[in-house]
Amino acid sequence: MQADYPEMPLEFGLYTLGDHMPNPMTHEQIPPQERLRQIIKLGQLAEQAGFDSFQVGESHQQYFVSQSHFSILAALAAMTKRIKIGSSVTTLSVLDPVRVYEDATTIDLLSNGRMELVAGRASRLGGFQLYGIDQEDYTDIFEEKLALLKQLLVHPEAVTWSGRYRSSLHQQTLYPKPLRKLPLYRGVGNTASSAIKAGQAGLGLYQAHLAGSTNMYKHRIDSYRKAGVEAGYTLEELPVQTGGLTMVKKNQDDAFRTAYRYIDHGFVLANGQHFNKRAFAQGRSVKSIVNVGDPALVIDKLLYQYEHLHQNRLSFEIDFGGLPWSDIQETFDLLAEEVLPAVKRQLKQ
């Protein structure tokens, strides 16, 4: 898609899925309360270092502490002042959109207008069994709930609605009212049709990425923007976030060796399968979407990604797979002190 992209500052964020896994090197697992405190601390550090956003995912299975991600976000709202906070993602398929509205708008008030929502179908099926949702209707349930949530966020007064998977609403008004209309993004993985639906609905796009070339994701994001413009939305109304696993170390070989060890470990525990080693090894190319390497390589990757994707926000997951705090802190410091300042300088030029 050829377009004149609006002049908007590129934002940078951190996100966590809230995984709580044993360290594959020591086999030790920190207590869940300590893992929760790590997440809060990371959000506070992100604000102090000048990041624009901090997001928390939701997962309903073993090896995670983010089952109640709105509770974590409420704590962050009380312990930060400036940084935008949000979900990444809210697994809307297993939740009631009315309750999601109530939780999110409450956090918006607590945070003085900083709350954002990313709604996704869920990449794992444990939540469907836990909440008694028929996973055979996986897609239809999500589409219906997402349409309702969008309606509630736009017009929460005198709502009349009916559908297949939730009881009807008849002239119901929702509370509390947020300080402004909450930004709503659709979380997308590898499904092009999902990106197109986000554009057609005028929702923001949250494109998660694991591996592959930047150009592979460019096609999906271009399709999203094309669908949105054809539906009557402007590019300003179609914001794009991208987010993926990130590790930065002074030594490039150390970064790739360490990152794969923990990513693969996390994939086995969370998804029951290994991470594709060949796809990960291709991450040494500047054209790769895998944000792993030494500062120079990661800087070049981020500039390449922005040149081709024109995101509004780049987000980084740096606390995956049971990583010890020392590794998380190292990546955080290198991002905050070397990588992002260099990217910002290059973009200004």
Order of alpha helices (4+ residues) and beta strands (2+ residues): beta-alpha-beta-alpha-beta-beta-alpha-beta-alpha-alpha-beta-beta-beta-alpha-beta-alpha-beta-alpha-alpha-beta-alpha-beta-alpha-alpha
